[in-house]
Each structure stands twice: as structure tokens, then as C-alpha cells.
Amino acid sequence: MLLGSINTYSTLGAFFVIYIILRHLRDIIQLDKKTFTRCLTVICVAAVACSLIFNAFIGTIVFCIILAVLYSQLPRPLLTVANKAVLITGCDSGIVGYSLACHLDRLGFKVFAGCKLQNSDGEKQLKSQCSDRVITLQLDVTKDEQIQHAVKFVCENMENGEYIWGVINAASIVRIADFEMFPTKELQREFEVNALGQFCVCKAFIPLIRQSRGRFVNFTFSDIISESGVQDFHRCVNEEITEEQQHLYGKDYLDHLMQAVLAKTSPSITFNDLFTIANAVTEALLSQKPCFKYHCGMDYTLYGVLSSIAPGDFIDRIGAYMVPRLSLNVTDSNVNKKDQ
């Protein structure tokens, strides 16, 4: 039985090796000697582990998932940076936008860094940390006149031979709260920034991106919340929550909710998180054949692979586990008392 499993994994591994070699010959992935050796090592270790731990059916599924994740981590050949310019939103108030502006500046891009507020601390720090290739401009993605001005500003500040290659929508707002206590105006604001703002920016820059045949990079999810965003959200919750909700949930639960929000503030992001995001954006901008979607981090990469092959109910459970949860049980003290 063990020998049969090993033969199955060997066959799948051989097909995978042939597949990545063919993709390498077509310049879709980069495969040097060191990377190829690592792939063979991972395949061999995974085959032995799956044969010893799982039965044939489960082991085959796990082994295929490992191969899929392994393929997603293989490097792709990149285009040159010469004469390419990018626009990034959310560079003063968002740690992701700020970090991407610095990273792409070091790579040699000309960077138009959109800042929500003029002469903000984030804008001043960005100018001091980066080279002259970084040009800041005021850009609030919820204001159409500023978006149109950004298009005009970018065109006016292009030098001979330069062209806008990428538009990166890094401006985002994330809020965490129970559905009943989520302030309506905060939901509207989140939609205006995360959805409508991205749409308006992309629509305005389509002619320039079409001309250069460049790329749009949109962040569809972020679990990073700025400190000021936490304070604004806390104020909105306190303004809109009713006495009945305060009695139903209790002060301990509301305090625990804000602690969960504070736990997701920007200081909690690590260097590895920013490194992963920067690599994904670099590949999205410069890969000869970019992917439609990039999952930043091994946990979200695995989640993306599972979502394409696993049942929906199982994916919902995994997604619920990845989202921050509140452990306080409010029904014991407050709800029961009210029912009595």
C-alpha cells in the first residue's frame, strides 16, 4: 500500500517537474539551478510525508495542494523599470501605500504618491526618505475633482520617454464590529474608499494605462487599520449605539470589541508582511504574464488554493477562523437577565 502511494506521488511529481520546465522554456517562470533543487527537495519530502501520514485519497489531495502552493511561489521573469512611472494612493495615512512608494522608488520607478492631506506628517516623511523620483500630490479618492487633477498632474510631470505604467490603489479602510453596531456612515465611507474610490481612480486613468498597456493593482482586502481610523471608528460607535444595545452587549463586550480593533492597527504589521506585499506588487507590475490575483502571505495563498477546490461550507469555516473573533460570551450575563 505504501509502495503504491509512493508511485502515485512520484508520477504526480514527475508531471509537475515537466510542467514547470515547459513553463520555464516559455519564459513564464524563472527556474535556476537553486530553485529547481529546492522544488525537487520539497516534492520528495512532501511525497514521503503524505504517504506516511495520510491514506491514499487524502494524501493525494494534500500533495496536489502542496504542488499548487509550490508553483505559486516560483519567481516569474520581470520587465525592466526604465521610463516607467506609477501612481499610488494612500501614501501618507496608510502604511502599505507609504511602504510601496519607498520600495518602488528604490527599484527605479518614478512614483506619484497620492496623499489624502497636503503637508501631512506622512507626506513630509515620504519626501525625506525617498529620492527625487517620488513626487507627492494631494489625492482623496472620494473626491472626483482631485482624481481628475491627479490625471492632469501626472501628464504634466512626465518627462520625455516616460509613461504611466501602473496605478496602485492602496488607499483602504477596514472596520471590525458586530453587524448591529456597525455605524451606517462608516459603512458608506468604507464603500466610498474601498470600492467606489478604486473604480473612479481606475476609470480616470484608463486612457493612460491603455496607451502604455500597463497594469492596475487593486487591494481588495487589508487587515491593517490606522490609529486615527480606530479613533474615528470608536467615536462613531459611541455616537450611534443605543441604550438597548449597551444593555444587551454590556460594557465588557464593547471594551473587548475595541481591543480587537486596536489589535489590528498598523503598528502590528511586521516587516515580513510588508516584504510579502512589496514582492507581490513588484511581480504584478513587472511580470511578463502577471496573475489575475495575488494572495499575500502563505495563509492566504493556501486559502486561495483551497477555495478553488474545496466545498463552500469548508471554505466558510476556514474564512471565519482567519477573521478576528471575540471570545466574550455576552448571552450569559445580559441577555438572560433581560429575558427573566
Beta strands, then each sheet from edge to edge (+ up, - down):
strand 1: 84-88
strand 2: 110-115
strand 3: 134-138
strand 4: 163-169
strand 5: 215-218
sheet 1: 3+ 2+ 1+ 4+ 5+
end
